[in-house]
Amino acid sequence: MWTLPKNDSFLPSVSLKHLQKLYSAEQKAKPKLRLLCAIRRKEGESMDQIADGLSMHRRTVHGILCRFVERGIDGKDSIKQKGQPAHLTQKQRMDLAKHLLR
């Protein structure tokens, strides 16, 4: 369960240099942190070392690394979650807005 590949076995199709380029180009904080976890795993660090170095829980690091194993380099990005469907139709919302403005 807690065993994940490391060094060159982790993301074998992606080089460490490429991960570092993605890290330096990334603007958003969460994907940047996920890439940093991947870089450190690619360098051969254990999950405990990564978690301690980044002040994260071991389970969080494991989840991030699993995302990379499952989705490849796209694991750095969140999957867009759909929200609950609207209870009002577009017309009902427009009518409500008109009513509230009166």
Summary of the structure (lengths in Angstrom):
residues: 102
radius of gyration: 20.2
end to end distance: 59.9
largest distance: 65.3
contacts: 237
relative contact order: 0.15
helix: 65%
strand: 0%
